[in-house]
Amino acid sequence: QVQLVESGGGLVQAGGSLRLSCAASGRTFSYYAMGWFRQAPGKERDFVAAITSSGENTYYADSVKGRFTISRDNAKNTVFLQMNSLKPEDTAVYWCAASIQVTSETHDYAYWGQGTQVTVSS
């Protein structure tokens, strides 16, 4: 079992950067693959990025490849999403989530944070 708390969201101009953090409590954090998801107004919740429990393998949605980087620090029980070259279409609520197995499917993630708002202005 893990509890997740996101931080780092906010308002940024197009072309800018934000770094989201997801702090986990629970002794089993290092057992879990972690993912980031987002939901824009009027749209479905979409996969953004995922990372294996060891941090060795990462996966990205095509829309963010080359701009976003997922990473984790298991010693600090934290996963990050570095977002560069932000676009207005990146505006969404962002969630981190934990899964037993690395996956891009929302329903496979058992534990979710509260979400953090990212707004990119043009």
Salt bridges, closest charged atoms under 4 A:
ASP62 OD1 - LYS65 NZ 3.30
ASP90 OD1 - ARG38 NH1 2.90
ASP90 OD2 - ARG67 NH1 2.75
GLU105 OE1 - HIS107 NE2 2.67
ASP108 OD1 - HIS107 ND1 3.25
